[in-house]
Structure formats: structure tokens, C-alpha cells
């Protein structure tokens, strides 16, 4: 499972990273975006998906 967090989001990024580590095969990626990562920085969001093997 890929967990994508926006570096400028109000959500605690360390908490997202911990969540990803608890999931077998989980991976956390932080991108330069606010809370709505896919809308704030769609290029980085899609790059994270591609790097994870989606798309």
C-alpha cells in the first residue's frame, strides 16, 4: 500500500509514515503539496504512483 502525504498538509506526516510501516509492503512518500496532494501537485502525485509500480 502506498501512503502519499503532502509536506504542507495539516496531517501529521510522521503519523502517516508510521502507518505505512505497519502495513506489510507499505511505503510512505511525502510530496510538495498541501492536504489535497493530487490536486495541489498532480505531477508529483503521479510520479509517486509510477515509482510504486502503479500505472
PyMOL commands that set and color helices and strands:
alter all, ss='L'
color gray80, all
select helices_A, chain A and resi 13-22+37-40+42-52
alter helices_A, ss='H'
color red, helices_A
select strands_A, chain A and resi 2-6+27-31
alter strands_A, ss='S'
color yellow, strands_A
deselect
rebuild
show_as cartoon
